[in-house]
Amino acid sequence: SPAIAIEQRGGGLNPRSTVATATEIYDYLRVLWAAAGIPHDPATGERLERMSSADIVNVLAAMAEGTKVVLLAALPKEELGDPARLLGDLQRQGYIRVRVDGEVLEIEEAAAKWPEFPAAVEIVVDRFGVRPGVESRLADSVETALRLCGAEARAAIQDVGSDGWRDLAFQTSYRNPRTGFVVEELSPKHFSFNSHLGACEACEGLGTEMFCDPALLGEGEDAEKTLKRYREAKSEITRRKLAKFMAHRPCGVCEGRRLKPEWLAVKIQGGGNIEHRTLNIEHRRALRTDLCPSL
């Protein structure tokens, strides 16, 4: 029984309803985790990091004076099929250069040298040398690069006294740089088992999966075949006959927690994840004490 009485009334049987959803408490929890949550890699448990546009500006502006920087915006491969149209569009937008497979070319030159299957094409958003006061120009250019390519901006760097160039990539989405695991910006829908964005894909947010219980079958009957017959049955009569052999168990993917692994791995300060809704009062009080200074 729930520890808090809501009200006494009849309710329909809905496998998606819980005390938290019925009282709308869970809505507040979803907002809290979206606002204060820190994503982690569900496979390794490592905290995922991301950079803001201001962080990118600070990294580049802090390089040694005289460092040469080429700020780049990568184009998706699906846009590379018609180079004449692509380069024409870029030229009309005011861009002068692109980098094709690592080589910076003016647009007219790129049209002549375009490879049959380019591996990577990037727009040259800006070129500059690091110097005092470059931050304002750099901020505008970084915003442009992120607007063009979404969550990642790139820069080719030539350090002072070096003949070579090195590449840097800046991610504004949550990412594990070691494994490449990425999650998008958190929103309350990611913590809802009634939304396709958050619900476990295996059980569709119900937290349970149906299986054929061998103990209910007769001798010589196959549980997997019976379950397949039940799932594929088009006749309601057949489904009712087979239903007596079916049972439910916690979902093997989410273990009954209803959400996708990446959202179950989101934590807030103090170490709690969205399963905080299952904690007792003492654990909740301790977690609230840890969390309040960060809000």
C-alpha positions in Angstrom: 0.0 0.0 0.0 1.2 3.5 -0.7 2.6 5.5 2.4 0.4 8.5 1.4 -3.3 8.3 0.9 -4.5 10.2 -2.1 -8.2 9.9 -2.0 -10.7 7.1 -1.9 -12.3 6.5 -5.3 -12.6 3.8 -7.9 -10.1 3.7 -10.7 -9.7 1.8 -13.9 -7.0 -0.9 -14.2 -4.1 0.7 -16.1 -0.7 -1.0 -16.1 1.0 2.3 -16.7 -0.5 4.0 -13.6 1.5 4.3 -10.4 1.0 6.3 -7.2 3.5 8.8 -8.5 1.8 9.3 -11.9 -1.7 9.4 -10.3 -0.7 12.2 -7.9 1.4 14.0 -10.6 4.5 13.8 -8.3 6.3 11.9 -11.0 5.9 15.0 -13.3 7.9 17.1 -10.9 10.5 14.4 -10.6 10.9 14.3 -14.4 11.4 18.1 -14.5 13.9 17.8 -11.7 16.0 15.1 -13.4 15.9 17.0 -16.8 17.1 20.2 -15.1 19.7 18.8 -12.6 20.5 15.4 -14.1 24.0 14.4 -15.1 24.1 11.8 -17.9 26.4 8.8 -17.5 27.4 6.0 -19.9 25.1 3.1 -19.0 27.7 0.6 -20.1 30.7 2.0 -18.2 29.2 4.3 -15.6 31.4 7.2 -16.7 30.1 10.7 -16.5 29.3 12.2 -19.9 30.8 15.6 -20.6 29.8 18.4 -23.0 31.0 21.9 -23.9 29.0 25.1 -24.3 29.8 27.6 -27.0 31.5 29.8 -24.4 33.7 26.8 -23.4 34.8 26.4 -27.0 35.6 30.1 -27.3 37.7 30.0 -24.0 39.7 27.0 -25.2 40.6 28.5 -28.5 41.2 32.1 -27.2 43.6 30.6 -24.5 46.0 29.2 -27.1 49.3 30.9 -27.5 49.3 34.2 -29.4 50.0 33.7 -33.0 48.4 30.2 -33.2 46.5 29.8 -36.4 43.0 28.5 -36.3 40.6 27.3 -39.0 37.1 26.9 -37.7 35.1 24.2 -39.5 31.6 22.9 -39.7 31.2 19.4 -41.0 28.6 18.6 -43.6 26.6 15.3 -43.4 27.4 12.7 -46.0 23.9 12.7 -47.4 24.5 16.3 -48.6 27.6 15.4 -50.6 25.9 13.7 -53.6 25.5 16.8 -55.7 28.7 18.9 -55.4 27.7 21.5 -58.0 24.5 22.3 -56.1 26.2 22.1 -52.7 29.1 24.4 -53.6 26.7 26.8 -55.3 24.6 27.0 -52.2 27.6 27.7 -50.0 28.9 30.4 -52.4 25.5 32.1 -52.3 25.6 32.1 -48.5 28.9 33.9 -48.6 31.4 31.1 -47.8 34.7 31.1 -49.7 36.4 27.9 -48.8 35.8 24.3 -47.9 38.0 21.5 -46.6 37.7 18.4 -48.7 39.4 15.2 -47.2 41.7 17.4 -45.2 42.7 19.9 -47.9 41.4 23.5 -47.7 40.3 24.7 -51.1 38.5 27.7 -52.5 35.0 26.8 -53.7 35.9 27.1 -57.4 39.0 24.9 -56.9 37.0 22.4 -54.9 34.5 22.0 -57.8 37.4 21.0 -60.1 39.1 18.7 -57.6 36.0 17.1 -56.1 36.7 13.4 -55.5 34.2 10.8 -56.6 33.5 9.7 -53.0 34.7 12.3 -50.5 35.2 11.0 -47.0 34.7 14.4 -45.3 33.7 17.8 -46.4 33.7 20.8 -44.0 32.8 24.4 -44.4 35.5 26.9 -43.5 33.6 29.2 -41.2 36.5 31.4 -40.2 40.3 31.7 -40.3 42.2 33.7 -37.7 45.3 34.0 -35.6 44.9 34.0 -31.8 45.5 37.5 -30.4 44.1 39.7 -27.6 40.5 40.7 -28.2 39.7 37.9 -30.6 36.9 36.5 -28.3 34.1 38.5 -29.8 34.8 37.5 -33.4 35.4 33.9 -32.2 32.1 33.7 -30.3 30.2 34.7 -33.5 32.1 32.2 -35.6 31.5 29.3 -33.1 27.8 30.0 -33.0 27.7 29.9 -36.8 29.6 26.6 -36.9 27.3 25.0 -34.3 24.2 26.3 -36.2 25.5 24.7 -39.4 26.5 21.3 -38.1 24.5 20.9 -34.9 26.3 19.4 -31.9 29.9 19.5 -33.1 32.3 22.1 -34.2 35.8 21.4 -35.4 39.0 23.4 -35.6 42.3 22.9 -37.5 45.2 24.2 -35.3 48.7 25.2 -36.4 50.7 25.9 -33.3 53.4 28.6 -33.2 56.6 27.3 -34.7 55.0 24.2 -36.1 54.7 23.4 -39.8 51.9 20.8 -39.3 48.2 21.1 -38.4 46.2 19.2 -35.8 42.5 18.8 -35.5 40.2 19.4 -32.5 36.6 18.4 -32.2 34.2 20.2 -29.7 31.0 18.4 -28.7 28.1 20.3 -27.3 26.0 17.1 -26.8 26.7 14.8 -23.8 29.4 12.4 -24.9 31.9 9.8 -23.6 35.1 10.7 -25.5 36.5 7.2 -24.8 33.6 5.1 -26.1 31.8 7.6 -28.4 28.5 7.1 -26.6 26.3 10.2 -27.0 22.9 11.3 -25.6 20.9 14.3 -26.5 19.8 17.3 -24.4 17.8 16.1 -21.4 14.1 16.8 -21.3 11.2 15.7 -19.0 9.9 13.3 -21.8 13.1 11.3 -21.6 12.1 10.3 -18.0 8.5 9.3 -19.0 7.7 5.6 -19.5 4.6 6.8 -21.4 6.7 8.5 -24.1 8.5 6.7 -26.9 11.5 8.9 -26.0 11.9 7.5 -22.6 10.2 4.1 -22.5 12.2 0.9 -22.6 12.0 -0.4 -26.1 11.7 -4.0 -25.0 8.6 -3.7 -22.8 7.4 -0.3 -24.2 7.4 1.2 -20.7 5.3 -1.4 -18.9 8.2 -2.9 -16.9 7.1 -6.5 -17.6 7.4 -9.0 -20.4 5.1 -11.8 -21.2 6.5 -15.4 -21.3 5.2 -18.9 -21.6 5.5 -20.6 -18.2 6.7 -24.2 -18.8 5.1 -25.2 -15.6 1.7 -24.5 -17.1 2.3 -26.6 -20.2 1.6 -30.2 -20.7 4.3 -32.8 -21.2 6.2 -32.4 -24.6 4.9 -28.9 -25.3 7.4 -26.3 -26.3 7.3 -23.0 -24.4 8.9 -20.9 -27.2 6.6 -22.3 -29.9 3.6 -21.7 -27.7 4.6 -18.1 -27.0 5.2 -17.5 -30.8 1.7 -19.0 -31.5 0.2 -16.6 -29.0 1.9 -13.6 -30.4 1.1 -14.4 -34.0 -2.5 -15.6 -33.4 -5.1 -13.5 -35.3 -8.0 -15.2 -33.7 -9.2 -13.9 -30.4 -10.4 -17.4 -29.5 -7.0 -18.9 -30.1 -5.3 -16.1 -28.0 -7.7 -16.8 -25.1 -6.9 -20.5 -25.2 -3.2 -19.9 -25.2 -3.4 -17.1 -22.6 -3.8 -19.6 -19.7 -0.2 -20.7 -20.4 1.2 -17.1 -20.2 2.6 -15.2 -17.3 4.5 -11.9 -16.7 7.9 -11.3 -15.3 10.1 -8.2 -15.0 11.5 -6.9 -18.3 14.9 -8.5 -19.0 16.2 -5.2 -20.4 15.1 -2.5 -17.9 14.6 -5.0 -15.0 11.1 -3.6 -14.4 12.3 0.1 -14.2 10.4 1.0 -17.5 13.0 3.4 -18.9 15.7 3.2 -21.5 19.2 2.4 -20.1 20.6 5.8 -21.0 17.9 7.6 -19.0 18.2 5.3 -16.0 21.9 6.2 -16.0 21.2 9.9 -15.4 22.1 10.9 -11.9 21.8 14.1 -9.8 24.2 15.4 -7.2 24.4 13.0 -4.4 24.3 10.0 -6.7 20.5 9.4 -7.1 19.0 8.4 -10.4 15.3 8.5 -11.4 14.8 5.4 -9.3 15.0 7.9 -6.4 11.2 7.6 -6.5 11.6 4.2 -4.8 13.7 5.4 -1.9 12.4 5.6 1.7 12.0 8.9 3.5 15.4 8.9 5.2 17.2 8.4 1.9 15.1 11.1 0.2 15.9 13.6 3.0 19.7 12.9 2.7 19.5 13.2 -1.1 17.6 16.5 -0.8 20.3 17.9 1.5 23.0 17.1 -1.0 21.0 18.4 -4.0 19.7 21.8 -2.6 23.0 23.7 -2.8 23.2 23.0 -6.6 19.7 24.3 -7.4 
